[in-house]
Amino acid sequence: FWIDGETGKTNLGVGKKVRKLILFVIILFLIGSATKASADPSRTKVRVGHFSNITHAQGVIGHANRWFEDSLAPDAVVDWKIFNAGSSAIEALFAGQLDIAYIGPSPAVNAYVKSDGEAVRIISGSSSGGAALVARADAGITKPQDLRGKKIASPQLGNTQDVALRSWLGKNGLKLKEVGGNVQVLPAANADHVTLFLKKEIEASWTVEPWVSILEQTAGGKIFLNESTLWKDGQYATTVVLVRTKFLDEHPELVKRFLEIHVKITDWINAHPDEAKAVFKKEIERETGREFSKAVLDNAWTRVAFTNDPLQSTVRAQALAAHHAGFLKKDPDLRFLYDTRLLKEVLTAKVAPPPISALRANNATKLREIDGGVETSQKK
């Protein structure tokens, strides 16, 4: 900046133009750098999917806290995808638009069978339990036979809970309306079950947490049957980790690193349930756009077990149930559905306590929540 002693004119206008030009160049440089980084061919994009359910908690919490991103960097970036139905997740897997998914056993088996055992592999368990048959308290349902002439909702045609419902009805001598019986199963999104309850358009729902607890606490529902009571030791696979076989073959090291964080998050959830619920609550509210009360989550959390065990025998039983319900044409051969070699390596190398602290800065737990969420810290 200067003033001409003879004319009194200044270069202020020129200075503004120069500053604007410099700022414009800087912006172009930053945009170019970001574009170059995102298009870096050396960084693999890992497309990961999950549902907004408690039974997918490892995916939801990992999504919120970016622990998978931290672990896979700088070799890969994570592209998160949220699904409401197993069929859409499987379609994305088949289309090469999804690499790893938290998903129910039934769609996982369907994908395996549909691809002649080629397209997918189960590489870990994720959760057990959390499903139940909830009846309206005013529907007068006290025994299975009371469901005759009633309408029961399930989350989706052919999904894990839908198959469980149809199997249970058959074992109790109840026939579906489509085959000459008088029990009607209505597939509908979990959130719609609440509306259907309140409008008294259905008498019951076979669903999964947190929707079981929501029906109990906000829609006049009561648990008629907890699915855990139907299984040995109360354990059955509700969610598994599924990977595209091609992605597993091409990027085994990335899949192993993904599993390392999956195992650490599972351990962290079980060791720090209150912190885990806080992170989960914030993220699921962001994903669904609806508020979940602490009372609902506290209640729902008690019905779900988080585990790395894929509980293979229960998946096999669910596959047989899907076959008997007509969703699978023949009794499936599941011998090659599982590839747990990397999981076994991770579990063998694991040292307690799990080193989730390696992802924490300044010797503190910093729960990073996206979209400007509140941060909480627990000092060691």
C-alpha positions as CSV (number, residue, x, y, z in Angstrom):
1,F,0.0,0.0,0.0
2,W,1.3,3.4,-0.9
3,I,0.3,7.1,-1.5
4,D,1.6,9.1,-4.4
5,G,3.0,12.3,-2.8
6,E,2.2,14.4,-5.9
7,T,-1.2,13.1,-6.9
8,G,-2.4,11.8,-3.5
9,K,-3.6,8.6,-5.3
10,T,-3.2,5.2,-3.6
11,N,-2.8,1.6,-4.8
12,L,-5.6,0.5,-2.5
13,G,-7.8,-0.6,-5.3
14,V,-5.0,-2.6,-6.9
15,G,-4.3,-4.2,-3.5
16,K,-7.9,-5.4,-3.2
17,K,-7.7,-6.9,-6.7
18,V,-4.5,-8.6,-6.0
19,R,-5.8,-10.1,-2.7
20,K,-8.9,-11.4,-4.5
21,L,-6.7,-12.9,-7.2
22,I,-4.5,-14.6,-4.6
23,L,-7.5,-15.9,-2.7
24,F,-9.0,-17.3,-6.0
25,V,-5.7,-19.1,-6.8
26,I,-5.6,-20.6,-3.3
27,I,-9.1,-21.9,-3.6
28,L,-8.4,-23.5,-6.9
29,F,-5.3,-25.1,-5.4
30,L,-7.2,-26.5,-2.5
31,I,-10.0,-27.8,-4.7
32,G,-7.4,-29.4,-7.0
33,S,-5.6,-31.0,-4.1
34,A,-8.8,-32.4,-2.6
35,T,-9.9,-33.8,-6.0
36,K,-6.5,-35.4,-6.5
37,A,-6.6,-37.0,-3.0
38,S,-10.1,-38.4,-3.5
39,A,-9.2,-39.7,-6.9
40,D,-5.9,-41.2,-5.8
41,P,-5.9,-44.6,-7.4
42,S,-3.6,-46.0,-4.7
43,R,-6.4,-45.5,-2.1
44,T,-9.0,-48.3,-2.3
45,K,-12.6,-47.3,-1.6
46,V,-14.2,-49.7,0.8
47,R,-18.0,-49.6,0.6
48,V,-19.5,-50.6,4.0
49,G,-23.2,-51.0,4.7
50,H,-25.3,-51.3,7.9
51,F,-28.9,-50.9,9.0
52,S,-30.1,-48.4,11.7
53,N,-30.7,-51.2,14.2
54,I,-29.2,-52.0,17.6
55,T,-28.3,-55.4,16.2
56,H,-26.0,-53.6,13.8
57,A,-24.3,-51.6,16.6
58,Q,-20.7,-52.2,15.5
59,G,-21.4,-50.7,12.2
60,V,-23.4,-47.8,13.6
61,I,-20.8,-46.9,16.2
62,G,-17.9,-47.4,13.8
63,H,-19.7,-45.1,11.4
64,A,-20.1,-42.5,14.1
65,N,-16.6,-42.5,15.5
66,R,-14.7,-43.1,12.2
67,W,-12.7,-46.0,13.8
68,F,-12.8,-48.0,10.5
69,E,-11.5,-44.9,8.6
70,D,-8.7,-44.4,11.1
71,S,-7.6,-48.1,10.8
72,L,-7.8,-48.4,7.0
73,A,-6.0,-45.0,6.3
74,P,-4.0,-44.2,4.4
75,D,-4.4,-47.2,2.1
76,A,-8.2,-47.0,1.9
77,V,-11.2,-44.7,2.4
78,V,-14.6,-45.9,3.8
79,D,-17.8,-45.1,1.9
80,W,-20.7,-45.7,4.2
81,K,-24.1,-46.8,3.0
82,I,-27.2,-47.2,5.1
83,F,-29.9,-49.7,4.2
84,N,-33.4,-50.4,5.4
85,A,-33.8,-53.8,3.8
86,G,-31.6,-56.8,3.3
87,S,-32.7,-57.2,-0.4
88,S,-31.4,-53.7,-1.3
89,A,-28.1,-54.5,0.4
90,I,-27.7,-57.7,-1.5
91,E,-28.5,-56.0,-4.8
92,A,-25.7,-53.5,-4.1
93,L,-23.3,-56.4,-3.3
94,F,-24.2,-58.1,-6.6
95,A,-23.8,-54.9,-8.5
96,G,-20.3,-54.3,-7.1
97,Q,-21.5,-51.2,-5.2
98,L,-21.0,-52.7,-1.7
99,D,-18.1,-54.6,-0.4
100,I,-18.8,-55.4,3.3
101,A,-22.2,-55.4,5.0
102,Y,-23.7,-55.9,8.4
103,I,-26.8,-58.0,7.5
104,G,-29.2,-60.6,8.7
105,P,-28.5,-64.4,8.1
106,S,-31.5,-64.9,5.8
107,P,-30.5,-62.4,3.1
108,A,-26.9,-63.6,3.4
109,V,-27.9,-67.1,2.7
110,N,-30.2,-66.0,-0.1
111,A,-27.3,-64.2,-1.7
112,Y,-25.0,-67.2,-1.4
113,V,-27.6,-69.6,-2.9
114,K,-28.6,-67.2,-5.7
115,S,-25.0,-66.9,-6.8
116,D,-24.4,-70.7,-6.6
117,G,-22.1,-70.2,-3.6
118,E,-19.8,-67.7,-5.4
119,A,-20.6,-64.1,-4.6
120,V,-20.4,-63.7,-0.8
121,R,-18.8,-65.1,2.4
122,I,-19.7,-64.6,6.0
123,I,-16.5,-63.6,7.8
124,S,-17.7,-62.9,11.3
125,G,-20.7,-62.7,13.6
126,S,-22.0,-59.4,15.0
127,S,-25.0,-59.9,17.2
128,S,-27.4,-62.4,18.8
129,G,-30.9,-61.9,20.0
130,G,-33.0,-58.8,19.9
131,A,-36.0,-60.2,18.0
132,A,-39.5,-60.8,19.5
133,L,-43.2,-61.2,18.7
134,V,-44.9,-58.2,20.2
135,A,-48.7,-58.1,20.5
136,R,-51.0,-55.2,21.2
137,A,-52.0,-55.3,24.8
138,D,-55.6,-54.9,23.9
139,A,-55.7,-57.6,21.2
140,G,-56.5,-60.4,23.6
141,I,-53.6,-62.6,22.5
142,T,-52.5,-65.0,25.3
143,K,-51.7,-68.1,23.3
144,P,-50.6,-69.0,19.7
145,Q,-54.2,-70.0,18.7
146,D,-55.4,-66.5,19.5
147,L,-53.5,-65.3,16.4
148,R,-56.1,-66.9,14.1
149,G,-57.7,-64.3,12.0
150,K,-55.1,-61.7,13.0
151,K,-52.6,-59.6,11.1
152,I,-48.9,-59.7,12.0
153,A,-46.3,-57.4,10.6
154,S,-42.7,-58.4,9.7
155,P,-39.9,-56.1,8.6
156,Q,-39.6,-57.4,5.0
157,L,-40.7,-60.4,3.0
158,G,-38.1,-63.1,3.3
159,N,-35.9,-61.3,5.8
160,T,-34.6,-63.0,9.0
161,Q,-37.5,-62.0,11.2
162,D,-40.1,-62.8,8.5
163,V,-38.7,-66.3,8.1
164,A,-38.7,-66.8,11.8
165,L,-42.3,-65.7,12.1
166,R,-43.5,-68.0,9.3
167,S,-41.6,-70.9,10.7
168,W,-43.0,-70.4,14.2
169,L,-46.6,-70.0,12.9
170,G,-46.2,-73.3,11.0
171,K,-44.9,-75.2,14.1
172,N,-47.9,-74.0,16.0
173,G,-50.4,-75.2,13.5
174,L,-51.2,-71.8,12.1
175,K,-51.6,-71.4,8.4
176,L,-51.0,-68.3,6.3
177,K,-53.8,-66.7,4.5
178,E,-52.1,-67.1,1.1
179,V,-52.2,-70.9,1.5
180,G,-55.7,-71.2,2.7
181,G,-55.2,-70.2,6.4
182,N,-56.4,-67.2,8.3
183,V,-53.3,-65.6,9.6
184,Q,-52.0,-62.7,7.5
185,V,-48.4,-61.6,7.5
186,L,-47.8,-58.0,6.4
187,P,-44.2,-57.1,5.5
188,A,-43.6,-53.4,6.4
189,A,-40.7,-51.2,7.4
190,N,-40.0,-51.4,11.1
191,A,-40.9,-47.8,11.7
192,D,-44.3,-48.4,10.1
193,H,-45.1,-51.1,12.7
194,V,-45.5,-48.4,15.3
195,T,-48.1,-46.5,13.2
196,L,-49.9,-49.8,12.4
197,F,-50.1,-50.5,16.1
198,L,-51.4,-47.1,17.0
199,K,-54.0,-47.3,14.3
200,K,-54.9,-50.8,15.3
201,E,-54.4,-52.1,11.8
202,I,-52.3,-55.0,13.0
203,E,-52.5,-57.1,16.1
204,A,-48.9,-58.1,16.4
205,S,-45.4,-57.6,15.0
206,W,-42.3,-59.8,14.8
207,T,-39.5,-57.3,14.8
208,V,-36.1,-56.5,16.2
209,E,-34.6,-54.0,18.6
210,P,-34.9,-51.1,19.1
211,W,-38.4,-51.4,17.6
212,V,-39.4,-54.1,20.0
213,S,-38.9,-51.7,22.9
214,I,-40.5,-48.8,21.0
215,L,-43.7,-50.8,20.5
216,E,-43.7,-51.7,24.2
217,Q,-43.1,-48.2,25.5
218,T,-44.9,-46.0,23.0
219,A,-47.5,-48.1,21.1
220,G,-49.2,-50.3,23.8
221,G,-47.3,-53.4,22.9
222,K,-46.3,-56.3,25.1
223,I,-43.8,-59.1,24.3
224,F,-45.7,-62.3,23.6
225,L,-42.6,-64.3,22.6
226,N,-38.9,-63.5,22.9
227,E,-37.2,-65.4,20.1
228,S,-34.3,-66.2,22.3
229,T,-36.5,-68.7,24.1
230,L,-36.7,-70.8,21.0
231,W,-32.9,-71.4,20.7
232,K,-30.5,-73.5,22.7
233,D,-28.8,-71.3,25.3
234,G,-30.9,-68.4,24.0
235,Q,-28.3,-67.7,21.3
236,Y,-29.0,-67.3,17.6
237,A,-27.4,-65.2,14.8
238,T,-29.3,-61.9,14.2
239,T,-26.6,-60.1,12.3
240,V,-23.4,-61.3,10.5
241,V,-20.6,-59.6,8.6
242,L,-20.8,-60.4,4.9
243,V,-18.2,-59.6,2.3
244,R,-18.1,-59.8,-1.5
245,T,-15.9,-62.8,-2.4
246,K,-14.1,-60.9,-5.1
247,F,-13.3,-58.1,-2.7
248,L,-12.0,-60.6,-0.1
249,D,-9.8,-62.2,-2.7
250,E,-8.4,-58.9,-4.0
251,H,-8.0,-57.1,-0.6
252,P,-7.5,-59.7,2.2
253,E,-5.3,-57.3,4.2
254,L,-7.9,-54.6,4.2
255,V,-10.6,-57.1,5.2
256,K,-8.4,-58.2,8.0
257,R,-7.9,-54.7,9.2
258,F,-11.6,-54.1,9.0
259,L,-12.2,-57.2,11.2
260,E,-9.6,-56.0,13.7
261,I,-11.6,-52.9,14.3
262,H,-14.9,-54.9,14.3
263,V,-13.6,-57.1,17.0
264,K,-12.3,-54.1,19.0
265,I,-15.6,-52.3,18.8
266,T,-17.4,-55.5,19.9
267,D,-15.2,-55.7,22.9
268,W,-15.6,-52.0,23.6
269,I,-19.4,-52.2,23.4
270,N,-19.4,-55.0,25.9
271,A,-16.9,-53.3,28.2
272,H,-18.4,-49.8,28.0
273,P,-22.2,-50.2,27.4
274,D,-23.2,-46.7,28.7
275,E,-20.7,-45.0,26.4
276,A,-21.6,-47.3,23.5
277,K,-25.3,-46.5,24.0
278,A,-24.6,-42.7,24.0
279,V,-22.7,-42.9,20.7
280,F,-25.3,-45.3,19.2
281,K,-28.2,-43.0,20.2
282,K,-26.6,-39.9,18.6
283,E,-25.8,-41.7,15.3
284,I,-29.1,-43.6,14.9
285,E,-31.0,-40.4,15.5
286,R,-29.0,-38.7,12.8
287,E,-29.6,-41.6,10.4
288,T,-33.3,-42.0,11.0
289,G,-34.3,-38.4,11.8
290,R,-36.3,-39.5,14.9
291,E,-35.5,-39.4,18.6
292,F,-34.9,-42.5,20.7
293,S,-35.4,-42.2,24.4
294,K,-32.7,-43.4,26.8
295,A,-35.3,-45.7,28.4
296,V,-36.0,-47.4,25.1
297,L,-32.3,-48.0,24.4
298,D,-31.6,-49.2,27.9
299,N,-34.4,-51.7,27.6
300,A,-33.4,-52.8,24.1
301,W,-29.7,-53.2,24.9
302,T,-30.5,-55.9,27.5
303,R,-31.9,-58.2,24.8
304,V,-29.0,-58.1,22.4
305,A,-25.6,-59.9,22.8
306,F,-22.7,-58.5,20.7
307,T,-20.4,-61.3,19.5
308,N,-17.9,-62.2,16.9
309,D,-19.2,-65.7,16.8
310,P,-21.1,-66.3,13.5
311,L,-23.2,-69.0,15.3
312,Q,-23.1,-71.2,12.3
313,S,-25.5,-73.9,13.5
314,T,-28.2,-71.3,14.0
315,V,-27.7,-69.9,10.5
316,R,-28.1,-73.4,9.2
317,A,-31.4,-73.8,11.1
318,Q,-32.6,-70.5,9.7
319,A,-31.7,-71.6,6.2
320,L,-33.8,-74.7,6.7
321,A,-36.7,-72.6,7.9
322,A,-36.4,-70.4,4.8
323,H,-36.4,-73.5,2.6
324,H,-39.6,-74.9,4.4
325,A,-41.2,-71.4,4.0
326,G,-40.6,-71.6,0.3
327,F,-37.9,-68.9,0.0
328,L,-35.2,-71.4,-1.0
329,K,-36.0,-74.0,-3.6
330,K,-33.9,-76.7,-2.0
331,D,-32.1,-77.5,1.2
332,P,-28.9,-75.3,0.7
333,D,-25.4,-76.6,1.0
334,L,-23.7,-73.9,3.2
335,R,-20.2,-75.6,3.4
336,F,-18.5,-72.7,1.6
337,L,-20.6,-69.8,3.0
338,Y,-18.1,-69.1,5.8
339,D,-14.5,-67.9,5.5
340,T,-13.4,-67.2,9.1
341,R,-9.7,-67.6,8.5
342,L,-9.0,-63.9,9.0
343,L,-11.2,-63.7,12.0
344,K,-9.3,-66.5,13.6
345,E,-6.0,-64.7,12.9
346,V,-7.4,-61.5,14.5
347,L,-8.7,-63.3,17.6
348,T,-5.5,-65.3,18.0
349,A,-3.4,-62.1,17.9
350,K,-5.7,-60.1,20.2
351,V,-4.3,-58.9,23.4
352,A,-6.6,-57.9,26.3
353,P,-7.6,-55.2,26.9
354,P,-8.4,-54.5,23.2
355,P,-6.2,-51.6,22.0
356,I,-9.0,-49.3,20.9
357,S,-6.8,-46.7,22.8
358,A,-4.5,-46.8,19.8
359,L,-7.1,-44.8,18.0
360,R,-7.5,-42.2,20.8
361,A,-5.5,-39.0,21.0
362,N,-3.8,-37.6,24.2
363,N,-4.5,-40.7,26.2
364,A,-8.3,-40.1,26.3
365,T,-11.4,-41.6,24.7
366,K,-12.7,-39.1,22.2
367,L,-16.0,-40.2,20.9
368,R,-16.2,-38.3,17.6
369,E,-19.7,-37.8,16.3
370,I,-20.3,-36.6,12.8
371,D,-22.4,-33.6,11.8
372,G,-21.5,-31.5,14.8
373,G,-22.5,-34.0,17.5
374,V,-21.6,-33.4,21.1
375,E,-18.2,-34.8,22.1
376,T,-17.7,-36.7,25.4
377,S,-14.4,-37.9,26.8
378,Q,-13.5,-40.5,29.4
379,K,-10.0,-40.1,30.8
380,K,-8.0,-43.2,31.5
